[in-house]
């Protein structure tokens, strides 16, 4: 099997539904010939590894361990889904404090066991905050840590394709920015449907304002809907999209969706949030997005919501004040 790299790719949380799905998909996508699976739940981890080994894949070495130091040693790429999963009735924000502690420890583990890592993708919720904490405590550069944000944009694509009864490929440049949560900013000004700007269709008989409002609500509540349908949080979509992100960092195909990235600008600063980004071998890079006045207002509200979550952790003593971050990570 031809792979993009022989450098070590470590999948954290590999015994879970996201992690195990990710492990198989990473092999099928040919990302690395050296894949390490980590999870503290050793029995489930061994089960995942045994199944993968029994697939008979060629050209790939699959190792597994419940020791984080062994898992991270010499790793150049890491994807972590290793937090608590969202359950029915919960918001992503409900996971804040517990998963914040997981993220802080994981950042410290990165710093201790694989400081030479090239890129880390964080996908456990609330991803904007957990990604921020991994970045803070890992000592890595902002370009080296990204979070999954694309799932909201792909949900927008899906809902528009269903509404217009067309192939999803004919719905282009769907974008949501800001937080990966119910305070996300859903943009319409970027998107096109069968080559027609979405904004030209909103408010017409084929897409009334009320219908558009309903579509946005379905996008915002997309994760909740999956839980209602499947009895558990999404796993196939976050697994695949996060691997596509890593694929781009490894020098593979371009990633065409927004990415959660650390922003530090006059307008938005000291937070991870979804922006218009590029991923390549040098990492993740962003540009400030521009939209309609209404979209900009929604983005600013989403930013403030994320800042409130961050500040909640500061006030409770989980993390220090922002002006002390540089002493923890000189790259911030």
Secondary structure, DSSP 4 states (H G I P E B T S, - for coil): ---SB-SEEEEETTTSHHHHHHHHHHHHTT-BSEEEEE-S-HHHHHHHHHHHHHTT-SS-EEEEES-HHHHHTTEEEEEE--SPPP-TT--GGGGHHHHHHHHHHHHHHHHHH-TT--EEEE-SSSHHHHHHHHHHHH---GGGEEEE-HHHHHHHHHHHHHHHTS-GGGEE--EEEB-SSTT-EEESTT-EETTEEHHHHTTBTTB-HHHHHHHHHHHHTHHHHHHHHHSS---HHHHHHHHHHHHHHTT-SPP-S-EEEEEESSSSEEEEEEEEEEEETTEEEEE-----HHHHHHHHHHHHHHHHHHHHHHHTTSS--GGGHHHH-TT-
